[in-house]
Amino acid sequence: MKLCMIGTGYVGLVSGVCFSDLGNDVICVDKDINKINLLKKGKIPIYEPGLSELVIKNYKNKKLKFSSDLKTSVKNSDIIFICVGTPTKKSGSSADLSQIYNVAKKISLSINKFKIIITKSTVPVTTGDQIEKILSKKNSKNKFAVVSNPEFLREGEAIRDFTYPDRIVIGSNDKKSNRIMKNLYSPLISKGAQYIHSSRRAAELIKYASNAFLATKITFINEIANLCEKTGINVEDISIGMGLDKRIGSRFLRAGPAYGGSCFPKDTRAITSTGDEFKTNLSVIKSVIKSNQNRSNILLKRVHEILKNKVKNKKITFLGVTFKANTDDMRDSSSLIMIPSLAKKGALIKYFDPTGYKKDFEKIKNVSYENTIKKSLDGSDLVIIHTEWNDFKSLNFKKLVKGKKFIIYDMRNIYSPTKIKGQGFKYFSIGR
Ligand SMILES: NC(=O)c1ccc[n+]([C@@H]2O[C@H](COP(=O)([O-])OP(=O)(O)OC[C@H]3O[C@@H](n4cnc5c(N)ncnc54)[C@H](O)[C@@H]3O)[C@@H](O)[C@H]2O)c1
C-alpha cells in the first residue's frame, strides 16, 4: 500500500519506517527541511534504539522516502497518517490543534482519488469530526474517510512496541476504511496483536483515557512512597505486593520523580479540558495533575534536607536528565524543574546524559555538561540519579572517584541501600 506520514517525529518516523519494513511504500513528510535532508543522508534526528539501521535499510531499497512536499506526497498516496504535534495551548490546558488543522487544510487541496486520512497524533474527542468538515469543504464525501488510529508506542522501545503492540485501535465510522486498515495491519495481527474496531470518537478517547490511567498509576505509587518514607516502609515491597494482583499489575507502579515526557503531562491536561468542555468534572485526573506538579517540589525539599539546607556552592551531579531512559526527549522532564531551581539557589550543577548535551540548560548559570560519568562525578557533594539508564545501573562509585565520598540520592531506586552504604556512601532513595 502507498502510505504518507505527515510529521516525521518520534511517531511519524518510527511508524513510517516500520510500515515500510512490512513491505509498504512509505513517504515521510516534514515541514522541517533540515530534518528531511538529514534523513536523506541516513542521519537520524532523534535517539531511538534500532531506528537508524531500519531507516537505512528501507531507504536503500526504496520502500522509504523523505520529502518536504506535502501536496505531491499526499496525491501519490492512498493512506495518509497525520503524525504532527498536539502540545498544550500556550494559555489554558487544552490541546493546541493548529498543526492538525493546518495539515488537514493542505490535504484537502490534494485529494485526487479515494484516500483514508488517519490521525495517529493524539487528538481530543471530536477532532476527527472537525477534520471531516475541513476536507468536505473542498471534496465530496465519497473521496475520503477520516479514521482515528492512536499510537501507543513508547519512546526508547518504539520499534518493538510498533511491531508487537498489545492492541491496534481503529476508530472509523465506515466499513470500507475499517477493512483497509485491518488489511494494512494484518502482518501485526497475525503475530498476535489484538485488533479493536470502535467508533472514531471512542478511539480518540481510548488514547487519552489510557495515558491518564498510566499517569494515575505512577502518581498513586509516588504518593504511597511519601507515606513509606514517613513510616519506615520500603515502597518496593508495596509495589511487589500490589503488582502481583492481576487486577492491578506491576507495570507503572515504581516510585520515582514526577512523570514527564511528551505525552502524559499534555494528555492529562487535555483530557480534563475536554471534560470541562463537555461539563464533566474529571476530578481524579485533575488531582493527579496537581500531585504530579507538586512531586518535583517534594523531591527538591528532600534535596535541601539532605544538604542540611546548605545548597549554595554545593556541587550537585545529575546522572541522566531525560524524562526516562533510552530517549533524548527532554519534553516536560522533571530535571527541567529541579536543575534550574537548585542552580537558582546557588548550587553548582554538572550533568551527564548518554544522549549528550542539552540546549535546555544553555542559559542557566552554573549548569554545565560533562561528557563522561567520571568527569561529572569529580568533586561532587551530591549525586542525583535522575534517569534510569543502564549506564548508571552498575557503577562502582568507590573506584570512579577515589577519596572523596559524596552523598547519593537515587531517585530511581537502582541500588541496594545496604550495599551502597556498606561502601561508605551516604545514600538516599525514594520511599525506602
Ligand atoms: N512521542 C511519543 O512517544 C508519542 C507516543 C504516542 C503518541 N504520540 C503523539 O503523536 C503526535 C506526534 O508526537 P511526536 O512526539 O512524534 O512529535 P514530534 O514533535 O517529534 O514530531 C512532529 C513533527 O511534525 C512536523 N510537522 C508539524 N507541522 C507539520 C506540517 N504542517 N507539515 C509537515 N510536518 C509537520 C514537525 O516538524 C515535527 O517533525 C502527538 O500528538 C503525540 O501526542 C507521541
The ligand as an SDF file (V2000), in Angstrom:
LIG
                    3D

 44 48  0  0  0  0  0  0  0  0999 V2000
    6.3690   10.7310   21.2780 N   0  0  0  0  0  0  0  0  0  0  0  0
    5.6730    9.6860   21.7020 C   0  0  0  0  0  0  0  0  0  0  0  0
    6.1720    8.8190   22.4050 O   0  0  0  0  0  0  0  0  0  0  0  0
    4.2340    9.5400   21.2920 C   0  0  0  0  0  0  0  0  0  0  0  0
    3.5890    8.3110   21.5020 C   0  0  0  0  0  0  0  0  0  0  0  0
    2.2540    8.1830   21.1140 C   0  0  0  0  0  0  0  0  0  0  0  0
    1.5880    9.2560   20.5480 C   0  0  0  0  0  0  0  0  0  0  0  0
    2.2470   10.4450   20.3780 N   0  0  0  0  0  0  0  0  0  0  0  0
    1.5110   11.5420   19.7430 C   0  0  0  0  0  0  0  0  0  0  0  0
    1.9330   11.6440   18.3920 O   0  0  0  0  0  0  0  0  0  0  0  0
    1.9470   13.0180   17.9760 C   0  0  0  0  0  0  0  0  0  0  0  0
    3.3200   13.3870   17.4620 C   0  0  0  0  0  0  0  0  0  0  0  0
    4.2360   13.2690   18.5290 O   0  0  0  0  0  0  0  0  0  0  0  0
    5.8090   13.2430   18.2840 P   0  0  0  0  0  0  0  0  0  0  0  0
    6.4460   13.0040   19.5990 O   0  0  0  0  0  0  0  0  0  0  0  0
    6.1170   12.3490   17.1350 O   0  0  0  0  0  0  0  0  0  0  0  0
    6.0350   14.7760   17.8280 O   0  0  0  0  0  0  0  0  0  0  0  0
    7.3390   15.4120   17.1880 P   0  0  0  0  0  0  0  0  0  0  0  0
    7.3530   16.8050   17.6430 O   0  0  0  0  0  0  0  0  0  0  0  0
    8.5280   14.5530   17.4480 O   0  0  0  0  0  0  0  0  0  0  0  0
    7.0520   15.3650   15.6010 O   0  0  0  0  0  0  0  0  0  0  0  0
    6.1010   16.1150   14.9630 C   0  0  0  0  0  0  0  0  0  0  0  0
    6.6420   16.5030   13.5910 C   0  0  0  0  0  0  0  0  0  0  0  0
    5.6100   17.0960   12.8360 O   0  0  0  0  0  0  0  0  0  0  0  0
    6.1910   18.0530   11.9890 C   0  0  0  0  0  0  0  0  0  0  0  0
    5.1710   18.9560   11.4520 N   0  0  0  0  0  0  0  0  0  0  0  0
    4.4200   19.8800   12.1160 C   0  0  0  0  0  0  0  0  0  0  0  0
    3.5970   20.5120   11.2600 N   0  0  0  0  0  0  0  0  0  0  0  0
    3.8240   19.9810   10.0260 C   0  0  0  0  0  0  0  0  0  0  0  0
    3.3000   20.2330    8.7380 C   0  0  0  0  0  0  0  0  0  0  0  0
    2.3820   21.1680    8.5290 N   0  0  0  0  0  0  0  0  0  0  0  0
    3.7560   19.5060    7.7010 N   0  0  0  0  0  0  0  0  0  0  0  0
    4.7080   18.5620    7.8910 C   0  0  0  0  0  0  0  0  0  0  0  0
    5.2580   18.2910    9.0870 N   0  0  0  0  0  0  0  0  0  0  0  0
    4.8170   18.9760   10.1520 C   0  0  0  0  0  0  0  0  0  0  0  0
    7.2150   18.7390   12.8690 C   0  0  0  0  0  0  0  0  0  0  0  0
    8.1990   19.4320   12.1420 O   0  0  0  0  0  0  0  0  0  0  0  0
    7.7830   17.5170   13.6380 C   0  0  0  0  0  0  0  0  0  0  0  0
    8.9230   16.9880   12.9870 O   0  0  0  0  0  0  0  0  0  0  0  0
    1.4770   13.8250   19.1840 C   0  0  0  0  0  0  0  0  0  0  0  0
    0.1060   14.0320   19.0990 O   0  0  0  0  0  0  0  0  0  0  0  0
    1.7860   12.9110   20.3500 C   0  0  0  0  0  0  0  0  0  0  0  0
    0.9620   13.1280   21.4530 O   0  0  0  0  0  0  0  0  0  0  0  0
    3.5500   10.5990   20.7190 C   0  0  0  0  0  0  0  0  0  0  0  0
  1  2  1  0
  2  3  2  0
  2  4  1  0
  4  5  1  0
  4 44  2  0
  5  6  2  0
  6  7  1  0
  7  8  2  0
  8  9  1  0
  8 44  1  0
  9 10  1  0
  9 42  1  0
 10 11  1  0
 11 12  1  0
 11 40  1  0
 12 13  1  0
 13 14  1  0
 14 15  2  0
 14 16  1  0
 14 17  1  0
 17 18  1  0
 18 19  2  0
 18 20  1  0
 18 21  1  0
 21 22  1  0
 22 23  1  0
 23 24  1  0
 23 38  1  0
 24 25  1  0
 25 26  1  0
 25 36  1  0
 26 27  1  0
 26 35  1  0
 27 28  2  0
 28 29  1  0
 29 30  1  0
 29 35  2  0
 30 31  1  0
 30 32  2  0
 32 33  1  0
 33 34  2  0
 34 35  1  0
 36 37  1  0
 36 38  1  0
 38 39  1  0
 40 41  1  0
 40 42  1  0
 42 43  1  0
M  CHG  2   8   1  16  -1
M  END
$$$$
